[in-house]
Amino acid sequence: MHHTLKESHTSKVRFAATVTAVGTSCPACEHDDTRIFYEVKDVPTNQVLLRRTREAALNCSKGDIRLALCHSCGFIWNAAFHPELVEYGEDYESTQAVSPTFNAFHDCLAKDLMARFDLAGKEVFEIGCGQGEFLTMLCELGVKKATGFDPVLRDTSDAHPRVTFVKDWYSERYANLRPDFVCSKMVMEHIPDPGRYCRMLRATIGDRPEVIAFAMMPEVTRILELRAFWDIFYEHCAYYSLGSLARVFRRAGFHVTDLWRDFGQQYALIGARPAVTTSHKFLPQEEGLGHLATMVDSFLGRIASDQAQWQRWFREKLKDGKRVVIWGGGSKGVAFLTTLGIRDGIELAVDINPNRNATFLAGTGQQIVTPDVLNSYRPDAVIIMSPIYRDEIASTLASMELTPELVTVESFPTPSS
């Protein structure tokens, strides 16, 4: 089978190292010392909404990415983001709980938080709780009571009996409640105004210095270092380093007690308490603003050649008639293919989430299939969108006696000189 690779989309990616952002004051600290440094035009605004037909996937809502850096606090955000273009409904399918690798991490995280913040016998809230999987874990580990806030709730029948659900976002209207621990996981990267969000969180907790606020989200210095353009997509309008994350919490009136990375260094995690007095004490893990600016410059110097090398690799494979699939039908897969402009030539995206089966990738239209389809399709190469799952994927392929070339996005292309 022979395919051709269309390259018309590549002109939509721009690298604006010297462009000063006009009218883009930082939403974290409100300073104006900002600049746009990376742009991608016409990307899907909803990566993980289920698209039932290829036509719906190709004609999905699109918007632009214009990443801006604040030189005052280090926050990075999409200055072209419009929240009304993002949908969070019943067809929003972002769960990772079908993966043994992710579930093992989730279990370790729950145990770590229980010990780190002494949560046994305490009351826990989660903002953006999904279907309550994490709250159920915490209850089984000894949390007294848990409440999950999420405007999109589906089947919660498997939740622990001590878990209560509120179909709403957590806000000041719940200031009368008295949790000991308020957590959010993979939420803050979706919030365009982190300063306002953290101030809301601080006001809702009130002056109770014993309460812990915990958050977890993707960590941006890894994205910059690896030129991980597949981790830059529309729904993620906010990008945090450990330093910028700590600064936005401190500015809102928190004392940062814990700051670390996890899940193969992909995630930034923070623990903070309401501050009694203003604190300017920095933790050793916080990078300096100059270091972050240098990483942005390095990203700019190499990202174009990385993307060109990926294009060459695809052209060579398809010219030779090789069957190439990507493994990962979620946001990373969408960002990877749309940024490179790959629509024709790659037919399938593999995903173990059964809810995504027989749907289509937003923007480029590849059909999403479960791994068993590969028994008959027999790919020559599999691109793994998240290297932390490599062993799990290799084991699945070996069980089907398939031996395709395995390529992880973080190990290819080779680093630019």
Secondary structure, 3 states (H helix, E strand, C coil): CCCCCCCHHHHHEECCCCCECCCCCCCCCCCCCEEEEEEEEEEECCCCECCCCHHHHHCCCEEEEEEEEECCCCCEEECCCCHHHCCCCCCECCCCCCCHHHHHHHHHHHHHHHHHCCCCCCEEEEECCCCCHHHHHHHHCCCCEEEEECCCCCCCCCCCCCEEEECCCCCHHHCCCCCCEEEEECCHHHCCCHHHHHHHHHHHHCCCCCCEEEEEEEEHHHHHHHCCHHHCCCCCCEEECHHHHHHHHHHCCEEEEEEEEECCCCEEEEEEEECCCCCCCCCCCCCCHHHHHHHHHHHHHHHHHHHHHHHHHHHHHHHCCCCEEEECCCHHHHHHHHHHCCCCCCCEEECCCHHHCCCECCCCCCEEECHHHHHHHCCCEEEECCHHHHHHHHHHHHHCCCCCEEEECCCCCCCCC
